[in-house]
Amino acid sequence: MEVIEFSYPLFILISIVIFCFMYFFKKRSLFYALCVGLYVSFVICMLFFPFVLDPGGVYYFVEELRWAVDFYPPSVRFELLPEYAFFHLALFIPFGFILKKEFSLKKTIMISIAVIFGIENVQLLINFLSYYIQYVYDFGDIIIHLCSTTIGILIYYPIHYLYPHIQKTIMKWTNIE
């Protein structure tokens, strides 16, 4: 069986590229650019690696194809695999926050829907290109990711409102004004 594992050099390269884009082109803070770079690289690592290039031996792709799409509701995912469901829930909360910080609410919603459906479509495409069922087009995951992105968007508003007040209070306490 030939499997491609996610390599740390690739993780570092993706992190650096995204960091440079956020820091030098988008003019974001060093800390924010670093966090976004590491987060996006981590998400790519978790969602797309490892993947199988050659399953080896006897494998009947057409027979296994029936398992490529999953219609379980998210509640079943939380009952049967709670760690998996909570991980996927937590994985996309920062995504909603980052998108809302960068774009208007309308663009944030459109981008999040496109990216979440795009992830599932890329996973399905990988199945067909590798001729091996390794990812499932899971509607439960789509709903969980959309809910967690919504949570991230909702978290943005109080943080965005409170941050200047907290920063002002800290500056007053430390007499930096």
Backbone as CSV, one residue per row, in Angstrom:
resi,resn,N_x,N_y,N_z,CA_x,CA_y,CA_z,C_x,C_y,C_z
1,MET,0.856,-1.183,0.000,0.000,0.000,0.000,0.894,1.236,0.000
2,GLU,0.634,2.135,-0.939,1.402,3.364,-1.042,0.586,4.516,-0.460
3,VAL,1.103,5.109,0.619,0.388,6.157,1.339,1.265,7.398,1.409
4,ILE,0.656,8.559,1.186,1.377,9.821,1.352,0.969,10.406,2.700
5,GLU,1.921,10.527,3.578,1.701,11.142,4.888,1.952,12.642,4.767
6,PHE,1.330,13.402,5.624,1.593,14.842,5.642,2.968,15.055,6.257
7,SER,3.808,15.755,5.549,5.170,15.955,6.043,5.272,17.292,6.776
8,TYR,6.148,17.322,7.748,6.358,18.557,8.504,6.945,19.665,7.637
9,PRO,7.860,19.348,6.703,8.325,20.436,5.830,7.190,21.085,5.031
10,LEU,6.222,20.287,4.585,5.077,20.849,3.877,4.234,21.711,4.822
11,PHE,4.039,21.248,6.046,3.314,22.021,7.063,4.002,23.375,7.279
12,ILE,5.313,23.347,7.416,6.075,24.580,7.645,6.006,25.486,6.419
13,LEU,6.119,24.905,5.229,6.062,25.695,4.002,4.708,26.388,3.850
14,ILE,3.626,25.665,4.063,2.291,26.261,3.972,2.132,27.362,5.015
15,SER,2.613,27.110,6.226,2.532,28.122,7.291,3.291,29.383,6.904
16,ILE,4.483,29.219,6.347,5.308,30.374,5.974,4.653,31.169,4.846
17,VAL,4.126,30.469,3.847,3.491,31.158,2.717,2.293,31.974,3.211
18,ILE,1.462,31.388,4.033,0.283,32.102,4.527,0.695,33.230,5.463
19,PHE,1.691,32.982,6.307,2.205,34.033,7.193,2.702,35.227,6.380
20,CYS,3.525,34.963,5.363,4.062,36.050,4.542,2.953,36.825,3.837
21,PHE,1.961,36.111,3.321,0.843,36.775,2.673,0.111,37.681,3.659
22,MET,-0.187,37.161,4.844,-0.944,37.945,5.836,-0.113,39.111,6.386
23,TYR,1.176,38.888,6.599,2.008,39.909,7.235,2.456,40.987,6.240
24,PHE,2.956,40.566,5.082,3.524,41.523,4.149,2.496,42.133,3.192
25,PHE,1.523,41.338,2.745,0.576,41.862,1.766,-0.701,42.392,2.408
26,LYS,-1.201,41.713,3.422,-2.416,42.164,4.088,-2.109,43.117,5.246
27,LYS,-0.838,43.255,5.609,-0.391,44.168,6.669,-1.045,43.870,8.021
28,ARG,-1.117,42.601,8.359,-1.648,42.194,9.657,-0.504,42.105,10.656
29,SER,-0.842,42.035,11.941,0.188,41.969,12.971,0.962,40.664,12.867
30,LEU,2.160,40.660,13.409,3.034,39.481,13.386,2.337,38.295,14.050
31,PHE,1.742,38.528,15.207,1.074,37.454,15.956,-0.118,36.905,15.176
32,TYR,-0.944,37.787,14.643,-2.130,37.367,13.894,-1.732,36.584,12.647
33,ALA,-0.749,37.077,11.907,-0.302,36.391,10.690,0.262,35.011,11.016
34,LEU,1.001,34.909,12.101,1.559,33.613,12.515,0.444,32.650,12.909
35,CYS,-0.526,33.120,13.681,-1.640,32.261,14.102,-2.456,31.780,12.910
36,VAL,-2.752,32.671,11.970,-3.531,32.285,10.791,-2.745,31.279,9.950
37,GLY,-1.458,31.505,9.760,-0.632,30.578,8.989,-0.597,29.195,9.604
38,LEU,-0.389,29.119,10.898,-0.354,27.820,11.578,-1.725,27.151,11.569
39,TYR,-2.778,27.928,11.762,-4.130,27.363,11.778,-4.502,26.768,10.423
40,VAL,-4.313,27.527,9.359,-4.684,27.036,8.027,-3.861,25.811,7.657
41,SER,-2.596,25.823,7.967,-1.744,24.674,7.688,-2.195,23.450,8.482
42,PHE,-2.595,23.645,9.724,-3.091,22.552,10.561,-4.383,21.963,9.992
43,VAL,-5.292,22.833,9.540,-6.555,22.360,8.966,-6.287,21.530,7.712
44,ILE,-5.406,21.998,6.860,-5.055,21.236,5.656,-4.474,19.883,6.047
45,CYS,-3.610,19.894,7.049,-2.988,18.649,7.536,-4.039,17.667,8.032
46,MET,-5.006,18.148,8.787,-5.999,17.263,9.387,-7.030,16.751,8.385
47,LEU,-7.357,17.557,7.381,-8.431,17.181,6.473,-7.980,16.388,5.245
48,PHE,-6.731,16.529,4.830,-6.336,15.920,3.571,-5.194,14.910,3.662
49,PHE,-4.600,14.731,4.806,-3.485,13.793,4.922,-3.723,12.847,6.076
50,PRO,-3.287,11.627,6.017,-2.637,10.958,4.884,-3.665,10.551,3.843
51,PHE,-3.211,10.323,2.620,-4.096,9.727,1.634,-3.371,8.641,0.865
52,VAL,-4.174,7.692,0.413,-3.662,6.471,-0.213,-3.568,6.687,-1.716
53,LEU,-2.385,6.429,-2.281,-2.216,6.485,-3.728,-2.516,5.140,-4.374
54,ASP,-2.076,4.084,-3.733,-2.278,2.745,-4.269,-2.647,1.826,-3.111
55,PRO,-3.895,1.302,-3.078,-4.300,0.452,-1.953,-3.600,-0.898,-1.945
56,GLY,-3.050,-1.303,-3.085,-2.359,-2.591,-3.148,-3.329,-3.752,-3.034
57,GLY,-2.880,-4.911,-3.424,-3.712,-6.108,-3.302,-4.985,-6.024,-4.123
58,VAL,-6.007,-6.731,-3.660,-7.289,-6.756,-4.352,-8.195,-5.711,-3.703
59,TYR,-8.582,-4.720,-4.485,-9.475,-3.673,-3.995,-10.478,-3.366,-5.101
60,TYR,-11.753,-3.421,-4.770,-12.812,-3.192,-5.756,-13.442,-1.825,-5.515
61,PHE,-12.933,-0.857,-6.240,-13.371,0.532,-6.083,-14.878,0.684,-6.308
62,VAL,-15.410,0.070,-7.341,-16.821,0.224,-7.683,-17.713,-0.310,-6.560
63,GLU,-17.320,-1.402,-5.931,-18.098,-1.949,-4.824,-18.029,-1.058,-3.590
64,GLU,-16.892,-0.441,-3.368,-16.715,0.430,-2.205,-17.298,1.821,-2.415
65,LEU,-17.605,2.157,-3.659,-18.106,3.483,-3.988,-19.395,3.826,-3.251
66,ARG,-20.165,2.825,-2.887,-21.426,3.079,-2.185,-21.204,3.707,-0.809
67,TRP,-19.997,3.609,-0.265,-19.685,4.179,1.046,-19.117,5.592,0.940
68,ALA,-19.056,6.142,-0.272,-18.410,7.440,-0.478,-19.273,8.623,-0.054
69,VAL,-20.572,8.421,0.128,-21.466,9.502,0.544,-22.204,9.056,1.802
70,ASP,-22.262,9.952,2.784,-22.848,9.640,4.080,-23.940,10.662,4.389
71,PHE,-25.139,10.181,4.720,-26.271,11.060,4.990,-26.664,11.089,6.471
72,TYR,-25.793,10.645,7.366,-26.141,10.653,8.782,-26.272,12.082,9.286
73,PRO,-27.291,12.354,10.106,-27.394,13.694,10.698,-26.284,13.882,11.747
74,PRO,-25.930,15.123,12.041,-24.857,15.379,13.006,-25.131,14.777,14.384
75,SER,-26.386,14.654,14.774,-26.695,14.086,16.094,-26.179,12.653,16.207
76,VAL,-26.252,11.894,15.118,-25.726,10.525,15.122,-24.211,10.552,15.293
77,ARG,-23.566,11.507,14.631,-22.101,11.649,14.744,-21.718,11.944,16.193
78,PHE,-22.481,12.814,16.877,-22.183,13.138,18.272,-22.425,11.941,19.195
79,GLU,-23.397,11.107,18.855,-23.673,9.918,19.675,-22.621,8.825,19.472
80,LEU,-22.282,8.559,18.207,-21.389,7.442,17.899,-19.911,7.791,18.035
81,LEU,-19.544,8.980,17.605,-18.140,9.406,17.636,-18.028,10.804,18.225
82,PRO,-18.250,10.954,19.527,-18.269,12.313,20.093,-16.937,13.051,19.963
83,GLU,-15.804,12.338,20.087,-14.505,13.008,19.968,-14.328,13.579,18.569
84,TYR,-14.697,12.787,17.564,-14.604,13.216,16.173,-15.499,14.431,15.936
85,ALA,-16.725,14.381,16.407,-17.677,15.471,16.186,-17.222,16.748,16.890
86,PHE,-16.765,16.644,18.139,-16.316,17.840,18.856,-15.032,18.403,18.247
87,PHE,-14.159,17.532,17.744,-12.951,18.005,17.074,-13.325,18.809,15.833
88,HIS,-14.234,18.276,15.027,-14.652,18.996,13.823,-15.411,20.273,14.179
89,LEU,-16.144,20.259,15.269,-16.824,21.465,15.721,-15.798,22.535,16.108
90,ALA,-14.805,22.146,16.870,-13.780,23.092,17.317,-12.858,23.534,16.181
91,LEU,-12.683,22.679,15.191,-11.740,22.957,14.103,-12.133,24.189,13.286
92,PHE,-13.431,24.447,13.121,-13.852,25.529,12.246,-14.316,26.786,12.979
93,ILE,-14.281,26.820,14.291,-14.623,28.054,15.014,-13.633,29.171,14.674
94,PRO,-12.316,28.915,14.696,-11.393,29.987,14.298,-11.582,30.435,12.847
95,PHE,-12.014,29.519,11.997,-12.244,29.854,10.591,-13.305,30.951,10.468
96,GLY,-14.410,30.800,11.177,-15.462,31.819,11.145,-14.976,33.152,11.694
97,PHE,-14.186,33.102,12.764,-13.648,34.312,13.375,-12.708,35.040,12.412
98,ILE,-11.801,34.282,11.799,-10.830,34.875,10.871,-11.542,35.477,9.658
99,LEU,-12.499,34.739,9.109,-13.222,35.263,7.944,-13.965,36.548,8.288
100,LYS,-14.611,36.580,9.449,-15.358,37.782,9.828,-14.427,38.949,10.057
101,LYS,-13.240,38.688,10.553,-12.261,39.757,10.756,-11.799,40.335,9.416
102,GLU,-11.733,39.497,8.395,-11.199,39.915,7.103,-12.262,40.450,6.135
103,PHE,-13.515,40.010,6.268,-14.529,40.330,5.277,-15.828,40.804,5.933
104,SER,-16.723,41.335,5.102,-18.052,41.703,5.582,-18.837,40.426,5.899
105,LEU,-19.959,40.582,6.584,-20.754,39.416,6.977,-21.251,38.642,5.750
106,LYS,-21.709,39.337,4.736,-22.208,38.672,3.532,-21.103,37.864,2.851
107,LYS,-19.927,38.469,2.688,-18.806,37.754,2.072,-18.347,36.599,2.954
108,THR,-18.369,36.803,4.259,-17.971,35.746,5.187,-18.866,34.531,5.034
109,ILE,-20.155,34.758,4.961,-21.101,33.641,4.803,-20.870,32.930,3.474
110,MET,-20.730,33.695,2.404,-20.531,33.093,1.083,-19.221,32.311,1.019
111,ILE,-18.150,32.873,1.546,-16.847,32.203,1.522,-16.876,30.946,2.376
112,SER,-17.479,31.023,3.552,-17.504,29.844,4.427,-18.295,28.702,3.795
113,ILE,-19.415,29.002,3.166,-20.191,27.957,2.488,-19.382,27.355,1.344
114,ALA,-18.747,28.214,0.554,-17.955,27.730,-0.583,-16.774,26.866,-0.120
115,VAL,-16.083,27.297,0.918,-14.925,26.545,1.402,-15.349,25.206,2.002
116,ILE,-16.402,25.203,2.797,-16.831,23.956,3.447,-17.317,22.937,2.417
117,PHE,-18.127,23.380,1.460,-18.539,22.455,0.398,-17.343,22.087,-0.481
118,GLY,-16.439,23.033,-0.686,-15.240,22.759,-1.470,-14.367,21.686,-0.843
119,ILE,-14.232,21.712,0.477,-13.436,20.696,1.179,-14.029,19.317,0.935
120,GLU,-15.326,19.194,1.084,-15.966,17.893,0.862,-15.827,17.455,-0.599
121,ASN,-15.943,18.405,-1.531,-15.795,18.065,-2.941,-14.364,17.642,-3.282
122,VAL,-13.382,18.313,-2.704,-11.985,17.928,-2.941,-11.729,16.533,-2.377
123,GLN,-12.280,16.240,-1.214,-12.110,14.902,-0.653,-12.737,13.847,-1.561
124,LEU,-13.893,14.135,-2.122,-14.526,13.203,-3.051,-13.699,13.071,-4.329
125,LEU,-13.159,14.172,-4.808,-12.299,14.143,-5.991,-11.050,13.299,-5.746
126,ILE,-10.470,13.414,-4.557,-9.309,12.595,-4.211,-9.673,11.116,-4.289
127,ASN,-10.874,10.752,-3.850,-11.328,9.360,-3.965,-11.280,8.884,-5.416
128,PHE,-11.820,9.695,-6.317,-11.882,9.285,-7.717,-10.507,9.298,-8.379
129,LEU,-9.680,10.272,-8.040,-8.348,10.332,-8.653,-7.434,9.217,-8.160
130,SER,-7.568,8.847,-6.888,-6.728,7.779,-6.345,-7.354,6.405,-6.546
131,TYR,-8.613,6.396,-6.978,-9.349,5.143,-7.204,-9.404,4.310,-5.925
132,TYR,-9.600,5.028,-4.804,-9.651,4.394,-3.488,-10.532,5.246,-2.601
133,ILE,-11.500,4.636,-1.915,-12.398,5.385,-1.030,-11.695,5.591,0.311
134,GLN,-11.241,6.822,0.519,-10.578,7.150,1.775,-11.267,8.285,2.514
135,TYR,-12.078,9.044,1.810,-12.843,10.121,2.414,-14.317,9.897,2.095
136,VAL,-15.168,10.349,2.979,-16.602,10.217,2.785,-17.183,11.616,2.631
137,TYR,-18.013,11.790,1.620,-18.737,13.045,1.455,-19.824,13.035,2.519
138,ASP,-19.566,13.713,3.614,-20.383,13.587,4.808,-21.201,14.853,5.038
139,PHE,-22.523,14.736,4.888,-23.400,15.885,5.101,-23.429,16.303,6.573
140,GLY,-23.211,15.359,7.472,-23.107,15.698,8.889,-21.918,16.601,9.156
141,ASP,-20.778,16.311,8.511,-19.602,17.179,8.645,-19.883,18.571,8.110
142,ILE,-20.587,18.639,6.998,-20.906,19.949,6.418,-21.738,20.766,7.408
143,ILE,-22.728,20.151,8.015,-23.572,20.864,8.980,-22.766,21.260,10.210
144,ILE,-21.927,20.346,10.716,-21.089,20.665,11.880,-20.139,21.817,11.550
145,HIS,-19.509,21.787,10.378,-18.581,22.853,9.999,-19.303,24.186,9.832
146,LEU,-20.488,24.163,9.245,-21.249,25.410,9.103,-21.662,25.973,10.465
147,CYS,-22.070,25.086,11.383,-22.440,25.539,12.740,-21.234,26.111,13.469
148,SER,-20.096,25.451,13.370,-18.917,25.946,14.082,-18.400,27.242,13.462
149,THR,-18.511,27.382,12.146,-18.135,28.644,11.515,-19.061,29.761,11.995
150,THR,-20.335,29.464,12.137,-21.297,30.442,12.657,-20.939,30.839,14.086
151,ILE,-20.529,29.884,14.893,-20.096,30.192,16.264,-18.903,31.139,16.232
152,GLY,-17.944,30.868,15.339,-16.783,31.743,15.206,-17.165,33.152,14.795
153,ILE,-18.126,33.268,13.881,-18.604,34.588,13.464,-19.266,35.304,14.637
154,LEU,-20.072,34.579,15.411,-20.756,35.189,16.556,-19.787,35.587,17.665
155,ILE,-18.715,34.820,17.832,-17.698,35.158,18.841,-16.954,36.427,18.447
156,TYR,-16.825,36.668,17.163,-16.091,37.842,16.679,-16.678,39.144,17.222
157,TYR,-17.991,39.258,17.241,-18.621,40.531,17.581,-18.314,41.008,19.003
158,PRO,-18.494,40.184,20.045,-18.150,40.716,21.375,-16.648,40.980,21.539
159,ILE,-15.824,40.156,20.925,-14.379,40.385,21.033,-14.008,41.677,20.312
160,HIS,-14.561,41.889,19.136,-14.294,43.108,18.367,-14.751,44.347,19.134
161,TYR,-15.857,44.247,19.840,-16.376,45.364,20.610,-15.559,45.602,21.876
162,LEU,-15.203,44.533,22.581,-14.517,44.668,23.866,-13.018,44.954,23.745
163,TYR,-12.374,44.544,22.667,-10.921,44.679,22.549,-10.426,46.113,22.741
164,PRO,-11.014,47.129,22.083,-10.526,48.496,22.317,-10.701,48.956,23.763
165,HIS,-11.789,48.535,24.406,-12.027,48.928,25.795,-11.012,48.262,26.726
166,ILE,-10.726,47.010,26.479,-9.738,46.302,27.301,-8.353,46.904,27.086
167,GLN,-8.006,47.185,25.836,-6.707,47.777,25.525,-6.568,49.149,26.186
168,LYS,-7.632,49.934,26.173,-7.618,51.266,26.803,-7.436,51.147,28.314
169,THR,-8.117,50.176,28.922,-8.003,49.955,30.366,-6.595,49.519,30.735
170,ILE,-6.024,48.638,29.975,-4.660,48.173,30.254,-3.674,49.326,30.129
171,MET,-3.840,50.150,29.112,-2.947,51.299,28.939,-3.088,52.284,30.087
172,LYS,-4.324,52.440,30.612,-4.545,53.352,31.731,-3.870,52.816,32.987
173,TRP,-3.980,51.496,33.202,-3.366,50.886,34.392,-1.844,50.963,34.350
174,THR,-1.285,50.856,33.179,0.178,50.846,33.080,0.745,52.236,32.773
175,ASN,-0.134,53.236,32.719,0.265,54.634,32.489,1.062,54.816,31.195
176,ILE,0.633,54.132,30.154,1.329,54.237,28.867,0.733,55.349,28.036
177,GLU,-0.419,55.867,28.405,-1.095,56.916,27.622,-0.139,58.036,27.453
